[in-house]
Amino acid sequence: MNEERQEVFALDIGTRTIVGLVMECQGKTYSILANKVIEHESRAMYDGRIHDVEAVSRSVNIVKSQLEKTLNRKLEKAAVAAAGRALYTVEAAAERKISPFIEITDRDIRSLETEALSKAIKLIGEKAGNLGSLDNCYCVGFSPIKWYLEDEPLDSLLGQKGKSMSVKIVATFLPRAVVESILTVLSKCKLGLESLTLEPIAAGDVVILPGMRKLNVALVDIGAGTSDIAISRDGSIFAYGMVPMAGDEITERICEEFLLSFEEGERVKRELSKHGKVKFQDILGSKREIDCDKIIEAVRPTINEISSNIARKIFELNGKAPAAVLLVGGGSLMPGLCEAIAANLEIPKERVGIKGRESLTNISGGEDLTGPFSITPIGIAVNSIKGAHLASYKVYVDDQPVNILAQNNPTVLNALLYAGKSSAEIFGRPGMAKTFKLNGKLKIIKGKMAEPASVTINGKSVNLNEPVYDGAVINFMPAKDGISTNAKIREYISEEDKLRLKINGRDFTIDPIIKNGDTIMKPEDDIPDEASITVEKRKLILSDIFNLISFKPEGISGRLIIKINGIDAGFADPIQDQDEIEIYWEP
């Protein structure tokens, strides 16, 4: 049986260059049928963002035309990626008071994550004022950075107990304007959108293979304008980040130091890893030949600054140094950069390495597309073929349009969050529980659970994990908070704690002595939270019961007769539970 054949045209629109390639996939084998690399005719892009749509469109058209000529057919759609420079990351935290005697559940953790993401969404306007709100951007994912139990960091909260729990997350947002500018370029080149991904996702797909993702590995794509970061852990790529420094900063430093034009400085930089000496002509017309080591030494402060910023961002996303760092992108070839990153992360230099085309064993063809520079365009193509790209959805929550851009199928919960619904509106707040001690034994009074939100899609009731689809109409009825617990002490007094007597034929029940610490309590009192209550059965003698009965000896003559269970008794005799007492005067 023939295996299905797939083909894709991938475009990597970078700050300095545009790479186009057509890839074919049959089974698990990928083949590059044609590829073309050109540099922008002018500085039409800065830091990974399209600034001159017309100039970028002209360059893309050149790449497209060359590939069509090579293949002798038209290309109609392209797979593209948004640069890491376009990503905005927002950190947010949420904290919740909990009972120290009740285990934390999956629902508790999920609700806490949701609360933190709600805060991140509200913060996006402050983080990037030009975004304004979720109407102008997409939330493309979030990841917990650290869990805390009573302010102590933990790897997992599930099953733990404490007085408080909290989480810190990092959420990633992509401006709509970035997506729109890419779509405009494609439109001007008569190309439809095959797929859209993020550059760090694309590179991660081919460098951090599934078998490696259990390891805590950082991938850094060092291009011309940005250094994009993706980090894997526990089986998946869980965090993305960006440093707005890369190869251009090194080029500009070379230009300043040796009086070179930008183009000449860029050429000199590329020669540093190939030769012992490099020849160039400065802007005054002087021709010079200098040792590469001298040029590297001149730009070392810039190399250290870039590596320091990369290390800082990795610490911010990962919370610690990763097990290893993999570098891709043309900027990774700068001599001394690997060692500087290792030093700033305080890991052995052998754990920072450059990944190039030669490490991709399942890719054939396009032999002239080599080195770390080739990883991202190849990753864009593979990502599209695998169907791991971002998909765009427009749904309606209570008639409000909500834009979702997600790698996995978004759920009702995603839609509600991106519509600005809070964790309290979605899950409700549980009624507060009370804990107290009764005669030294712990007692827990649970509050009433909240009633989660009621959600329908096109009139059909759904749960929060239900996938949504483009055009889905969601109606939302907020959750109802649970009722906090309230209990009387009487509810915790057993029959054994009481003293039951029959006096002159009438039944009496005498409550025990109740204390909260040193404070006397009544059975009708509410139980305070974290109280330490003692209940002690009363020890009475016969004289104590005169306060319980209407017995007035004044003005009566004769002998007072007192019997307990038919036997004569005196005022000092002890009284036991179920005693029958007679008190009368005998003339």
C-alpha positions as CSV (number, residue, x, y, z in Angstrom):
1,M,0.0,0.0,0.0
2,N,1.4,3.4,-1.0
3,E,2.0,5.8,1.8
4,E,0.2,9.2,1.7
5,R,2.4,11.9,0.1
6,Q,2.2,15.5,1.5
7,E,3.9,18.6,0.2
8,V,4.2,22.1,1.7
9,F,5.8,25.5,0.7
10,A,7.4,27.0,3.8
11,L,8.6,30.6,4.2
12,D,10.9,31.8,6.9
13,I,10.7,35.6,6.8
14,G,13.6,36.7,8.9
15,T,15.1,40.1,9.8
16,R,18.0,39.7,7.4
17,T,17.0,36.9,5.0
18,I,14.0,35.1,3.5
19,V,14.2,31.4,3.1
20,G,11.8,29.5,1.0
21,L,11.6,25.7,0.6
22,V,9.3,23.1,-0.8
23,M,9.2,19.9,1.3
24,E,7.7,16.6,0.5
25,C,6.8,14.0,3.1
26,Q,6.2,10.3,2.5
27,G,5.7,8.2,5.6
28,K,8.4,9.4,8.1
29,T,10.8,10.7,5.4
30,Y,11.0,14.4,4.5
31,S,12.6,15.6,1.3
32,I,13.5,19.1,0.3
33,L,12.5,19.4,-3.4
34,A,13.7,23.0,-3.9
35,N,14.9,25.9,-1.7
36,K,15.9,29.6,-2.2
37,V,17.6,32.0,0.2
38,I,17.8,35.8,-0.5
39,E,18.6,38.8,1.6
40,H,16.2,41.7,1.9
41,E,16.9,44.5,-0.6
42,S,16.7,47.0,2.3
43,R,16.2,46.9,6.0
44,A,12.5,46.1,5.6
45,M,12.3,44.3,8.9
46,Y,13.5,45.2,12.4
47,D,13.7,42.7,15.3
48,G,11.6,40.1,13.4
49,R,8.7,42.5,12.7
50,I,7.6,43.6,9.2
51,H,8.0,47.3,8.8
52,D,7.9,47.7,5.0
53,V,5.2,45.4,3.7
54,E,5.9,46.3,0.0
55,A,9.6,45.6,0.3
56,V,9.1,42.3,2.1
57,S,6.4,41.3,-0.5
58,R,8.9,41.9,-3.3
59,S,11.4,39.7,-1.7
60,V,8.9,36.9,-1.0
61,N,7.8,37.2,-4.7
62,I,11.4,36.6,-5.8
63,V,11.7,33.5,-3.7
64,K,8.3,32.2,-4.8
65,S,9.1,32.8,-8.5
66,Q,12.5,31.1,-8.3
67,L,11.0,28.0,-6.6
68,E,8.1,27.9,-9.2
69,K,10.7,28.0,-12.0
70,T,12.7,25.2,-10.4
71,L,9.6,23.0,-9.9
72,N,7.9,24.2,-13.1
73,R,4.5,24.7,-11.4
74,K,2.6,27.3,-9.3
75,L,2.8,27.6,-5.6
76,E,-0.6,28.6,-4.1
77,K,-0.2,28.4,-0.3
78,A,2.6,29.0,2.2
79,A,3.3,27.8,5.7
80,V,4.7,30.7,7.8
81,A,5.8,31.5,11.3
82,A,5.6,34.6,13.5
83,A,8.9,35.7,15.0
84,G,9.5,35.4,18.7
85,R,10.0,39.2,18.8
86,A,6.2,39.5,18.3
87,L,5.5,37.5,21.5
88,Y,4.6,39.2,24.7
89,T,5.0,37.3,27.9
90,V,3.2,38.2,31.1
91,E,3.8,36.7,34.5
92,A,0.9,36.5,36.9
93,A,0.3,34.8,40.2
94,A,-2.7,33.6,42.2
95,E,-3.0,32.7,45.8
96,R,-5.8,31.0,47.8
97,K,-6.4,30.3,51.4
98,I,-7.2,26.6,52.0
99,S,-8.0,24.3,54.9
100,P,-4.7,22.8,56.3
101,F,-6.5,19.5,56.8
102,I,-8.0,18.8,53.4
103,E,-6.0,17.5,50.4
104,I,-5.6,19.7,47.4
105,T,-7.4,18.2,44.4
106,D,-7.1,18.5,40.6
107,R,-10.0,20.8,40.5
108,D,-8.4,23.1,43.1
109,I,-5.2,23.3,41.0
110,R,-7.1,23.9,37.8
111,S,-9.2,26.7,39.4
112,L,-6.0,28.3,40.7
113,E,-4.3,28.2,37.3
114,T,-7.4,29.7,35.8
115,E,-7.4,32.5,38.3
116,A,-3.7,33.2,37.5
117,L,-4.4,33.2,33.7
118,S,-7.3,35.6,34.2
119,K,-4.9,38.0,35.9
120,A,-2.4,37.6,33.1
121,I,-5.1,38.4,30.5
122,K,-6.0,41.6,32.4
123,L,-2.3,42.5,32.7
124,I,-1.6,42.3,28.9
125,G,-2.8,45.8,28.3
126,E,-0.4,47.1,30.8
127,K,2.5,44.9,29.6
128,A,2.0,46.0,26.0
129,G,0.0,49.2,25.7
130,N,-0.3,48.9,22.0
131,L,-2.3,45.7,22.3
132,G,-4.9,47.4,24.5
133,S,-6.9,44.3,25.1
134,L,-7.6,40.7,24.0
135,D,-9.5,42.2,21.1
136,N,-6.1,43.0,19.6
137,C,-4.1,39.9,20.5
138,Y,-4.2,36.2,20.8
139,C,-3.2,34.2,23.9
140,V,-1.2,31.3,22.4
141,G,-0.6,29.5,25.7
142,F,0.5,29.6,29.3
143,S,2.7,27.4,31.6
144,P,3.0,27.2,35.4
145,I,6.5,28.4,36.5
146,K,6.3,27.3,40.1
147,W,3.8,26.0,42.7
148,Y,3.9,27.2,46.3
149,L,2.5,25.7,49.4
150,E,2.5,28.2,52.3
151,D,5.1,30.1,50.2
152,E,7.4,27.1,49.9
153,P,8.1,26.0,46.3
154,L,7.0,22.5,45.3
155,D,7.0,20.5,42.1
156,S,3.3,19.5,42.5
157,L,0.4,20.6,44.8
158,L,-1.7,17.5,44.2
159,G,-2.5,15.7,47.5
160,Q,-0.7,18.3,49.6
161,K,-2.2,20.0,52.7
162,G,-1.5,23.5,54.0
163,K,-3.0,26.9,54.9
164,S,-2.4,28.5,51.5
165,M,-1.5,27.5,47.9
166,S,-0.3,29.7,45.1
167,V,1.0,29.5,41.5
168,K,3.1,31.7,39.3
169,I,2.5,31.3,35.5
170,V,3.9,32.8,32.3
171,A,1.3,33.5,29.6
172,T,2.2,34.2,25.9
173,F,0.4,36.6,23.7
174,L,0.7,37.4,20.0
175,P,-0.5,40.7,18.6
176,R,-3.2,40.5,15.8
177,A,-1.3,43.1,13.9
178,V,1.7,40.7,13.5
179,V,-0.6,38.0,12.0
180,E,-2.3,40.5,9.8
181,S,1.0,41.9,8.4
182,I,2.1,38.3,7.5
183,L,-1.3,37.7,5.8
184,T,-1.0,40.9,3.9
185,V,2.4,39.9,2.5
186,L,1.1,36.6,1.4
187,S,-2.0,38.2,-0.2
188,K,0.3,40.6,-2.2
189,C,2.2,37.6,-3.4
190,K,-1.0,35.7,-4.4
191,L,-0.5,33.1,-1.7
192,G,-3.0,31.6,0.7
193,L,-2.2,30.7,4.3
194,E,-1.3,27.0,4.6
195,S,-0.4,27.2,8.3
196,L,0.9,29.6,11.0
197,T,3.2,28.7,13.8
198,L,5.7,30.5,16.1
199,E,9.4,30.4,15.1
200,P,10.5,28.8,18.5
201,I,7.8,26.2,18.1
202,A,9.0,25.4,14.6
203,A,12.6,25.1,15.6
204,G,11.7,23.1,18.7
205,D,9.7,20.6,16.6
206,V,12.8,19.4,14.7
207,V,15.5,19.9,17.3
208,I,13.9,18.9,20.6
209,L,12.5,15.6,19.5
210,P,9.7,13.8,21.5
211,G,12.3,11.4,23.0
212,M,14.3,14.4,24.4
213,R,11.3,16.3,25.9
214,K,11.4,14.5,29.2
215,L,14.7,16.4,29.6
216,N,14.8,20.0,30.8
217,V,16.4,21.5,27.6
218,A,16.5,25.1,26.4
219,L,16.5,25.8,22.6
220,V,17.8,29.3,21.6
221,D,17.2,30.5,18.1
222,I,19.7,33.3,17.6
223,G,18.8,35.2,14.5
224,A,19.6,38.8,13.3
225,G,17.1,40.7,15.4
226,T,16.0,38.4,18.2
227,S,17.0,35.4,20.3
228,D,13.9,33.2,20.6
229,I,13.8,30.6,23.4
230,A,11.8,27.4,23.8
231,I,12.1,25.1,26.9
232,S,11.1,21.5,27.2
233,R,10.3,19.6,30.4
234,D,8.2,16.5,31.4
235,G,7.4,15.5,27.9
236,S,6.5,18.8,26.2
237,I,7.7,22.2,25.2
238,F,6.2,24.3,28.0
239,A,7.5,27.8,27.7
240,Y,8.6,30.4,25.1
241,G,10.4,33.6,25.4
242,M,12.4,36.2,23.5
243,V,15.4,38.4,24.0
244,P,15.5,41.5,21.7
245,M,19.2,41.1,21.0
246,A,21.0,38.9,18.5
247,G,23.4,39.0,15.5
248,D,22.7,42.6,14.5
249,E,24.0,43.9,17.8
250,I,27.3,42.2,17.1
251,T,27.4,43.5,13.5
252,E,26.8,47.0,14.7
253,R,29.6,46.7,17.3
254,I,32.0,45.6,14.6
255,C,30.9,48.6,12.4
256,E,31.5,51.0,15.2
257,E,34.9,49.6,16.2
258,F,36.3,49.4,12.6
259,L,34.3,52.0,10.7
260,L,32.4,49.7,8.4
261,S,29.1,49.9,6.6
262,F,26.5,47.5,7.9
263,E,26.8,45.2,4.9
264,E,30.6,45.0,5.2
265,G,30.3,44.5,9.0
266,E,27.8,41.6,8.4
267,R,30.3,40.0,5.9
268,V,33.2,40.4,8.4
269,K,31.1,38.8,11.2
270,R,30.3,35.8,9.0
271,E,34.0,35.3,8.2
272,L,35.1,35.2,11.9
273,S,34.3,31.5,12.3
274,K,36.0,30.5,9.0
275,H,39.4,32.1,8.9
276,G,42.3,33.2,11.1
277,K,42.4,36.7,9.4
278,V,39.8,38.8,7.7
279,K,40.1,41.5,5.0
280,F,37.8,44.5,4.8
281,Q,37.5,48.0,3.5
282,D,36.3,50.7,5.9
283,I,34.1,53.7,5.1
284,L,37.2,55.9,4.5
285,G,38.3,53.6,1.7
286,S,41.2,52.0,3.7
287,K,41.8,48.3,3.1
288,R,42.8,46.3,6.2
289,E,43.6,42.8,7.3
290,I,43.1,41.9,11.0
291,D,43.3,38.8,13.1
292,C,39.8,37.4,13.8
293,D,40.8,37.0,17.4
294,K,41.2,40.8,17.7
295,I,37.8,41.4,16.2
296,I,36.2,38.8,18.5
297,E,37.9,40.5,21.5
298,A,36.4,43.9,20.4
299,V,32.9,42.5,20.4
300,R,33.2,40.4,23.6
301,P,31.3,42.9,25.8
302,T,28.4,42.6,23.3
303,I,28.6,38.8,23.3
304,N,28.6,38.8,27.1
305,E,25.6,41.2,27.2
306,I,23.6,39.0,24.7
307,S,24.5,35.8,26.6
308,S,23.6,37.3,29.9
309,N,20.2,38.4,28.7
310,I,19.6,34.9,27.2
311,A,20.5,33.3,30.5
312,R,18.3,35.7,32.5
313,K,15.3,34.9,30.3
314,I,15.9,31.1,30.6
315,F,16.0,31.5,34.4
316,E,12.8,33.5,34.3
317,L,11.0,30.9,32.3
318,N,12.5,27.8,33.7
319,G,13.1,28.8,37.3
320,K,16.6,27.2,37.2
321,A,19.4,26.4,34.8
322,P,18.4,23.7,32.3
323,A,20.2,20.4,31.8
324,A,21.4,21.6,28.4
325,V,21.1,24.4,25.9
326,L,20.8,23.9,22.1
327,L,21.6,26.8,19.8
328,V,20.3,27.3,16.3
329,G,20.1,30.3,13.9
330,G,22.9,32.0,12.1
331,G,23.8,34.1,15.1
332,S,24.7,31.0,17.1
333,L,27.9,30.7,15.0
334,M,29.6,33.7,16.7
335,P,32.8,32.4,18.3
336,G,32.7,32.5,22.1
337,L,28.9,32.7,22.4
338,C,28.4,29.1,23.5
339,E,31.0,29.5,26.3
340,A,29.5,32.8,27.4
341,I,26.0,31.4,27.7
342,A,27.3,28.4,29.7
343,A,29.2,30.7,32.0
344,N,26.1,32.9,32.7
345,L,24.0,29.8,33.3
346,E,26.8,28.3,35.5
347,I,26.6,25.0,33.6
348,P,29.5,23.1,32.0
349,K,30.4,24.5,28.5
350,E,30.0,21.0,27.1
351,R,26.2,21.3,27.8
352,V,25.8,24.2,25.4
353,G,26.0,23.2,21.7
354,I,25.0,24.2,18.2
355,K,22.5,22.2,16.2
356,G,22.7,22.3,12.4
357,R,21.2,20.6,9.5
358,E,23.5,17.6,9.9
359,S,21.7,16.6,13.1
360,L,18.4,16.2,11.2
361,T,18.8,12.6,10.0
362,N,15.3,12.2,8.5
363,I,15.7,15.2,6.1
364,S,17.1,14.7,2.6
365,G,17.6,17.0,-0.4
366,G,18.5,20.7,-0.4
367,E,22.1,19.9,0.5
368,D,23.1,23.6,0.1
369,L,20.7,24.6,2.9
370,T,23.0,23.8,5.8
371,G,24.1,24.9,9.3
372,P,22.0,26.2,12.2
373,F,20.6,28.8,9.9
374,S,18.5,26.2,8.1
375,I,16.7,24.8,11.2
376,T,13.8,27.2,11.5
377,P,12.6,27.0,7.8
378,I,12.8,23.2,7.9
379,G,10.9,23.3,11.2
380,I,8.2,25.5,9.7
381,A,7.7,22.9,6.9
382,V,7.7,19.9,9.2
383,N,5.4,21.6,11.7
384,S,2.9,22.3,8.9
385,I,3.0,18.7,7.6
386,K,2.6,17.3,11.1
387,G,-0.4,19.5,11.7
388,A,1.1,21.0,14.9
389,H,0.6,24.6,13.8
390,L,-1.6,27.3,15.3
391,A,-5.2,27.3,14.2
392,S,-7.3,30.4,14.3
393,Y,-10.8,30.3,15.7
394,K,-13.5,33.0,16.1
395,V,-16.2,32.2,18.6
396,Y,-18.9,34.2,20.3
397,V,-19.4,34.3,24.1
398,D,-22.7,35.9,25.0
399,D,-22.5,37.7,21.6
400,Q,-19.0,39.0,22.2
401,P,-16.5,37.9,19.4
402,V,-13.5,36.1,20.8
403,N,-10.4,35.3,18.8
404,I,-8.4,32.2,19.7
405,L,-5.1,31.1,18.2
406,A,-4.0,27.8,19.6
407,Q,-1.8,24.8,18.7
408,N,-4.2,22.3,20.2
409,N,-7.9,22.3,20.0
410,P,-9.2,25.1,22.2
411,T,-11.8,24.2,24.8
412,V,-14.8,26.0,26.2
413,L,-12.6,26.9,29.2
414,N,-10.1,28.6,26.8
415,A,-12.9,30.6,25.1
416,L,-14.4,31.8,28.5
417,L,-10.9,32.9,29.7
418,Y,-10.2,34.7,26.5
419,A,-13.6,36.4,26.8
420,G,-12.4,37.8,30.1
421,K,-14.4,35.5,32.5
422,S,-12.8,35.1,35.9
423,S,-12.1,31.9,37.7
424,A,-14.8,32.8,40.3
425,E,-17.3,33.3,37.4
426,I,-16.4,29.9,35.9
427,F,-15.8,27.7,38.9
428,G,-17.4,29.6,41.7
429,R,-15.9,30.0,45.2
430,P,-16.4,27.1,47.5
431,G,-18.0,27.7,50.9
432,M,-15.3,28.2,53.5
433,A,-14.7,25.2,55.7
434,K,-14.1,25.2,59.5
435,T,-11.7,23.2,61.4
436,F,-11.6,22.8,65.2
437,K,-10.6,20.4,67.9
438,L,-13.1,18.6,70.1
439,N,-11.5,17.1,73.2
440,G,-8.2,17.0,71.3
441,K,-9.6,15.3,68.1
442,L,-9.6,17.2,64.8
443,K,-13.0,18.0,63.3
444,I,-13.6,19.4,59.8
445,I,-16.9,21.1,58.8
446,K,-17.0,21.3,55.0
447,G,-18.6,24.3,53.3
448,K,-21.1,23.7,50.5
449,M,-19.5,23.3,47.1
450,A,-20.0,25.9,44.4
451,E,-22.2,25.2,41.5
452,P,-20.0,25.6,38.3
453,A,-21.1,27.8,35.5
454,S,-23.7,26.6,33.1
455,V,-22.5,26.6,29.5
456,T,-24.2,25.8,26.2
457,I,-22.9,25.8,22.6
458,N,-25.7,26.5,20.1
459,G,-28.2,25.6,22.8
460,K,-26.6,22.3,23.8
461,S,-25.3,21.9,27.4
462,V,-21.5,21.2,27.4
463,N,-18.7,20.9,30.0
464,L,-15.6,23.1,30.2
465,N,-13.4,20.5,28.4
466,E,-15.6,20.4,25.3
467,P,-13.6,21.5,22.2
468,V,-14.9,24.6,20.4
469,Y,-15.0,25.2,16.7
470,D,-14.8,28.2,14.5
471,G,-18.1,30.1,14.7
472,A,-19.3,28.4,17.9
473,V,-21.9,30.4,19.8
474,I,-21.4,30.0,23.6
475,N,-23.9,31.1,26.2
476,F,-22.6,31.5,29.7
477,M,-24.4,31.6,33.1
478,P,-22.0,32.3,35.9
479,A,-21.2,29.9,38.7
480,K,-22.9,30.1,42.1
481,D,-20.7,30.4,45.1
482,G,-20.8,27.8,47.8
483,I,-22.2,28.6,51.2
484,S,-19.7,28.9,54.1
485,T,-20.2,26.4,56.9
486,N,-21.9,27.4,60.1
487,A,-22.5,24.9,63.0
488,K,-23.6,25.1,66.6
489,I,-21.8,23.5,69.4
490,R,-24.9,21.5,70.3
491,E,-24.5,19.5,67.0
492,Y,-21.3,18.0,68.4
493,I,-22.6,17.1,71.9
494,S,-23.4,13.4,72.0
495,E,-26.0,11.8,74.3
496,E,-23.2,10.3,76.3
497,D,-22.0,13.8,77.2
498,K,-25.4,14.7,78.8
499,L,-26.7,13.9,82.2
500,R,-30.3,12.6,82.2
501,L,-32.3,12.6,85.4
502,K,-35.9,12.0,86.5
503,I,-36.8,14.4,89.4
504,N,-40.3,13.9,91.1
505,G,-41.5,12.2,87.9
506,R,-40.2,14.9,85.5
507,D,-37.4,14.3,82.9
508,F,-34.4,16.6,82.9
509,T,-31.4,16.7,80.6
510,I,-28.3,18.6,81.8
511,D,-25.8,19.7,79.2
512,P,-22.1,19.2,79.8
513,I,-19.5,21.9,80.6
514,I,-18.3,23.4,77.3
515,K,-15.2,25.6,77.0
516,N,-13.2,27.1,74.1
517,G,-9.8,27.4,75.8
518,D,-10.7,29.1,79.1
519,T,-14.0,30.6,77.8
520,I,-17.3,29.1,78.8
521,M,-19.5,28.4,75.8
522,K,-23.2,27.6,75.4
523,P,-24.6,24.8,73.3
524,E,-26.4,27.4,71.1
525,D,-23.1,29.2,70.3
526,D,-21.6,29.0,66.8
527,I,-18.3,27.1,66.6
528,P,-15.4,29.5,65.9
529,D,-12.9,28.5,63.3
530,E,-9.7,26.8,64.7
531,A,-11.4,26.6,68.1
532,S,-10.2,24.1,70.8
533,I,-13.3,22.9,72.4
534,T,-13.6,20.7,75.4
535,V,-16.8,19.0,76.5
536,E,-16.9,17.5,80.0
537,K,-19.9,15.6,81.5
538,R,-21.0,17.4,84.6
539,K,-20.3,15.8,88.0
540,L,-23.1,16.8,90.4
541,I,-24.1,16.2,93.9
542,L,-27.7,16.1,95.1
543,S,-27.7,19.7,96.4
544,D,-26.9,21.0,92.8
545,I,-30.3,20.0,91.5
546,F,-32.3,22.5,93.5
547,N,-31.6,25.0,90.8
548,L,-33.3,22.7,88.2
549,I,-36.6,22.3,90.0
550,S,-39.2,24.6,91.4
551,F,-38.9,23.6,95.0
552,K,-39.3,26.2,97.8
553,P,-38.8,24.9,101.3
554,E,-39.8,28.2,103.0
555,G,-42.9,28.0,105.2
556,I,-43.1,24.2,105.1
557,S,-42.7,22.2,108.3
558,G,-41.8,18.6,108.7
559,R,-38.9,16.4,107.6
560,L,-37.3,16.7,104.2
561,I,-37.1,13.4,102.4
562,I,-34.6,12.8,99.6
563,K,-34.3,9.5,97.8
564,I,-32.1,8.4,94.9
565,N,-33.4,5.4,93.1
566,G,-35.7,4.7,96.2
567,I,-32.8,4.9,98.7
568,D,-32.5,7.7,101.3
569,A,-29.8,10.1,100.3
570,G,-28.1,13.3,101.6
571,F,-27.2,16.6,100.0
572,A,-23.6,15.5,99.4
573,D,-24.4,12.3,97.6
574,P,-23.2,12.1,94.0
575,I,-25.7,11.9,91.1
576,Q,-25.3,9.5,88.2
577,D,-26.8,9.4,84.8
578,Q,-30.4,8.0,84.7
579,D,-30.9,8.4,88.4
580,E,-34.5,8.9,89.7
581,I,-34.7,11.4,92.5
582,E,-37.6,12.1,94.9
583,I,-37.7,15.2,97.1
584,Y,-40.7,15.9,99.4
585,W,-41.7,16.9,102.9
586,E,-43.0,14.4,105.4
587,P,-45.2,15.9,108.0
